[in-house]
Amino acid sequence: AGHGGQVSGLEVGGKFAFKDFLSSGLLSNFGVDANYTLSPSHGQAKGLDGERLPFIDNSKHQFNLIGWYQDKRLQVRVAYNYRSERFSQLNGLTAGSNVPIFAEPTNYVDVNATWNVNDRVSVYVNGSNVTGEVEKYYYHFGDASKQYAYQNEFEPRYTLGVRAKW
């Protein structure tokens, strides 16, 4: 809790390596990491309907699911990340009126693969936002209607590299 607002929540997560259940075989090299965060909040700002708005940039729901494979030479990771709608800012469209802007829910997928050529050299490839998620923002009016405001487009990014130890 802070001056004029409150955020509370719960986070639940788990890491599961299949080798804990399977002593050998290809499937024993796989695993899953997952977590969920619930963090409802309210700040001092109010929307046009008079209701208190959440903290800026706080999603009430966040979820991450990561699948991975790892053996002595190869590591692969695919991560799915989700954020629910979040309050972004107040924007005064008319004198004396602040209209809240919210970001719509977003989903991101990131990938990483590393190949250990030997004990000293590794080759890797990273992909961020490989699905090309676009963040869309909307004005929210007191009657539950909304209107497009703008968007942020974060294009997929890929990195190829080599790591070496001496």
N, C-alpha and C positions, 0 to 999 in steps of 0.2 A: 504494500500500500504506500502511496505517496500523497503529497499535498493535492487534494482535490480529485484523486482517482484511486483505482485499485486494479490489480491484476493478480490472479490466483491460477492455480492449475495443477495438472497431474501429468507426469511423463511415465510411460511404460515402454520398456524395450527388452530385446533379447538377442542373443547371438548363438547361433546353432551351427556347429561344425558336424557334418555328416559322419566324419571319422569317429565321433563319439558313439555312434550307433552302428557303424559298419567298420569292421576291422581292416578290410582290404577291398580292392576293386576300384574301378573308375569313379563310382559315386562317392567313395570315401574322401575324395579331394574337393567336394563341393560344400558350400555352406550358405547360410542366410543370416543377415543382420536386419532387424526391423525395430522401428520405434514409432510411437504415437505420442503427440503432445496436445493436451487440451489446456488452453490458457485464455479463458474469457476475461475481458477487462472493460473498464469504463474510465474515461477521463473527465475533465471539466467541460470540454466543448460539447455543445448541443447541436443536433440537426434541426432542420426546418420543422420537424414534427415535435420539437421540444425534448426529445429523448437524448440522453447522454450518449456520446459517441465513444467507441473504444479508443485505446491508446493508438497513436500513430504507428503504422507498419507492424501491428501485432495481429497475426492470424489466430483465430480461435482454435482452428484445427491445423495440425501439421503432421505429415506422415512420411516416413522414409522406409524404403524396402530395397535391400542390396543383396543381390545374388553374386556369389563368387566361386571361383575355381582356383586351386593352388596346388602345384606339385613342385618338384625340385627345380624345374626350368621355366615353367609358365605360370603366370598369375593373370587372371582375368576378373574384372569387376564391372557389374552393371548396376547402376543406382537409379531408382525412381524416387523423385521428391515431389511432394504435393503440399501446397499452401492454400487454405481457404481464403475467401474474400477478406480484404484488409482495408482499413481506413487509411487514406494517404494524406489528405490535407483538406483545409477549408479554402474555398475560393469565393470571393465576393463578386457575384455576377451583377448585383444591383446594390445601390447605396444602402448600407445598414443590414444587408442580408448575406450570410455566409452559407454557401451550399457545399456540403461535404462531397468529396471525391473519393471513391473506393476503387481498388484494384480488384478485378475478377479473380476467381481461383486460378492458380497456375500449376502446371505439371512440368517437371524437367526430367530429362534422362541424360545421365552422364555415363561414359564408358572408359575403361582403362585396361590396357593389356601390356604386360612386360615379359620379355623373353630373356632369360639369363643364358647368354652365349657360352660363358664359362664363369669361373669364380670372380673374375675381374670386370667383365663387360656385360652390360645389359642393353637391350634395345626396347624402347617403349613407344606406345601411341596412346594419346589421351583424346577424348572427345567430350566437350562440354556442350550441353543443350543440343544434343544431336537431333532432336525432333523439331528444333527451330521454334520453340514456344515464344509467343508474343504476349506481353503483358498489356491488357486492355483496361483502361480507366474510364469510369462513368460518374457523372454527376448524379447524386441521389437526392430526390425531392421528397418532401414530407408525406406524399400520398403513395409511397412505395414505388413510384415510377423512376426511371433512370434514363439518362441521355448520354450518348458517347461523348467523351471529353478528349482523349488522346491515347496513344499507345507507345510503349517502348519495345523495340524489336532488337533482341539480342541474338544475333545470328549464331549458328553452330560454329564452334571453334575446335580446331584439331591441332594437335602438337605431336610431332615425331621427333624422337631424340635418342641419344646414346649416353649411357652413364658408364664411367670407367673409374676403377679404384687402383691406386698405385701402391 
